[in-house]
């Protein structure tokens, strides 16, 4: 994937999370919804896995203005202002 003009390598789960959030831009998605989309229903994973994925994505992409936390709920990919 390209971000700010540079090639960034994301793992399968990281990419699935970014794509899911970006495709639902402007909508707050719960940690549970994100977990089910990335790992599948009944995966047995904790929502802490999504928090960890977000940290890894931020570490790889640097400051991502579009990715915001919805406290006590989940995450939202903000729509770009044009």
C-alpha positions as CSV (number, residue, x, y, z in Angstrom):
1,X,0.0,0.0,0.0
2,X,1.1,3.6,-0.6
3,X,0.8,6.2,2.1
4,X,2.1,9.8,1.7
5,X,4.1,8.8,-1.3
6,X,5.9,5.8,0.2
7,X,5.4,2.1,0.0
8,X,4.2,0.6,3.3
9,X,4.0,-3.2,3.9
10,X,0.9,-4.2,5.9
11,X,0.2,-7.7,7.1
12,X,-3.0,-9.4,6.1
13,X,-5.0,-8.4,9.2
14,X,-3.6,-4.9,9.3
15,X,-4.7,-4.4,5.7
16,X,-8.1,-5.9,6.3
17,X,-8.7,-3.5,9.2
18,X,-7.6,-0.4,7.3
19,X,-9.7,-1.4,4.3
20,X,-12.7,-2.1,6.5
21,X,-12.4,1.3,8.3
22,X,-11.8,3.2,5.0
23,X,-14.7,1.5,3.2
24,X,-16.9,2.6,6.1
25,X,-15.5,6.1,6.3
26,X,-17.4,8.5,8.6
27,X,-19.1,5.6,10.5
28,X,-18.0,4.7,14.0
29,X,-17.3,0.9,14.1
30,X,-17.2,-1.0,17.3
31,X,-14.2,-3.0,18.3
32,X,-16.4,-6.1,18.1
33,X,-17.5,-5.3,14.5
34,X,-13.9,-4.8,13.5
35,X,-12.8,-8.0,15.3
36,X,-15.5,-10.0,13.5
37,X,-14.5,-8.5,10.1
38,X,-10.8,-9.0,10.5
39,X,-10.7,-12.4,12.2
40,X,-14.1,-13.9,11.6
41,X,-17.1,-14.5,13.7
42,X,-16.4,-16.7,16.7
43,X,-12.6,-16.4,16.4
44,X,-12.2,-16.4,20.1
45,X,-10.0,-13.3,20.0
46,X,-10.3,-10.5,22.4
47,X,-11.1,-6.9,21.3
48,X,-7.6,-6.1,22.6
49,X,-6.4,-7.6,19.3
50,X,-8.0,-4.8,17.4
51,X,-6.3,-2.2,19.7
52,X,-3.0,-3.9,19.0
53,X,-3.7,-3.9,15.2
54,X,-4.4,-0.2,15.3
55,X,-1.2,0.4,17.2
56,X,0.8,-1.6,14.6
57,X,-0.9,0.3,11.7
58,X,-0.1,3.6,13.3
59,X,3.5,2.5,13.8
60,X,3.8,1.6,10.2
61,X,1.9,4.5,8.7
62,X,3.0,7.2,11.1
63,X,0.4,9.9,12.0
64,X,-2.8,8.9,10.3
65,X,-5.1,11.9,10.6
66,X,-8.1,9.9,9.3
67,X,-8.0,7.2,12.0
68,X,-9.7,8.3,15.2
69,X,-10.6,6.6,18.4
70,X,-14.2,6.7,19.6
71,X,-13.7,6.3,23.3
72,X,-15.4,3.3,24.9
73,X,-16.6,2.1,21.5
74,X,-14.1,1.6,18.7
75,X,-12.7,3.5,15.7
76,X,-13.7,5.7,12.8
77,X,-11.9,6.5,9.5
78,X,-12.7,10.2,9.0
79,X,-13.7,11.4,5.5
80,X,-11.2,13.7,3.9
81,X,-12.4,17.3,3.5
82,X,-12.3,18.3,-0.1
